[in-house]
Structure formats: structure tokens, C-alpha cells
């Protein structure tokens, strides 16, 4: 987390390149939380891609999106249910 705090101080933008699934979205919000505590004005976007090919990465960069908090919350709720049910 300290590395994120150090880098966030230097940035105006944060573009998150994580797995394109709910768990990736959940990790994105953990990163966002750390970074925006240091720099609240940070502009945060998310790249959505399915492969590390030139076409997919270029398409993701040209179509950045706002991270989806509902997907992140769904992971939190699933974890809570798993803990309560002992799964």
C-alpha cells in the first residue's frame, strides 16, 4: 500500500488494468481507496480487456470506463455470506 501512496502523490490520473471480472473490480476499489485518501482529486478510470494482445489493449485504452462500485460490492457481499454460512 505504501507504494500506491507514493505513486498517487505524483499522479493526476489512475487507470486500473486488472482482471475483467468482479474480483478485479473489487481490487480496483481497494486501490482507489488507498490512492484517493492521499490525492482526492485523482481521476480514476478502468480498462476492460480480455487478452494482452495489441488489439485488446488498444481497444481498452480507447474505451476507458468508470469503475463499477456495484460489482465490487457484490464481491464483498458474497464474501460476507460465505463467512456466515461457513462456505
Secondary structure in CASP SS format (residue, H / E / C, confidence):
PFRMAT SS
TARGET T0000
AUTHOR 0000-0000-0000
METHOD secondary structure of the structure
MODEL  1
X C 1.00
X H 1.00
X H 1.00
X H 1.00
X H 1.00
X H 1.00
X H 1.00
X H 1.00
X H 1.00
X C 1.00
X C 1.00
X C 1.00
X E 1.00
X E 1.00
X E 1.00
X E 1.00
X C 1.00
X C 1.00
X C 1.00
X C 1.00
X C 1.00
X H 1.00
X H 1.00
X H 1.00
X H 1.00
X H 1.00
X H 1.00
X H 1.00
X H 1.00
X H 1.00
X H 1.00
X H 1.00
X H 1.00
X H 1.00
X H 1.00
X H 1.00
X H 1.00
X H 1.00
X C 1.00
X C 1.00
X C 1.00
X C 1.00
X E 1.00
X E 1.00
X E 1.00
X E 1.00
X C 1.00
X C 1.00
X C 1.00
X C 1.00
X C 1.00
X C 1.00
X C 1.00
X H 1.00
X H 1.00
X H 1.00
X H 1.00
X H 1.00
X H 1.00
X H 1.00
X H 1.00
X H 1.00
X C 1.00
X C 1.00
X E 1.00
X C 1.00
X C 1.00
X C 1.00
X H 1.00
X H 1.00
X H 1.00
X H 1.00
X H 1.00
X H 1.00
X H 1.00
X H 1.00
X H 1.00
X H 1.00
X H 1.00
X H 1.00
X H 1.00
X H 1.00
X H 1.00
X H 1.00
X H 1.00
X C 1.00
X C 1.00
END
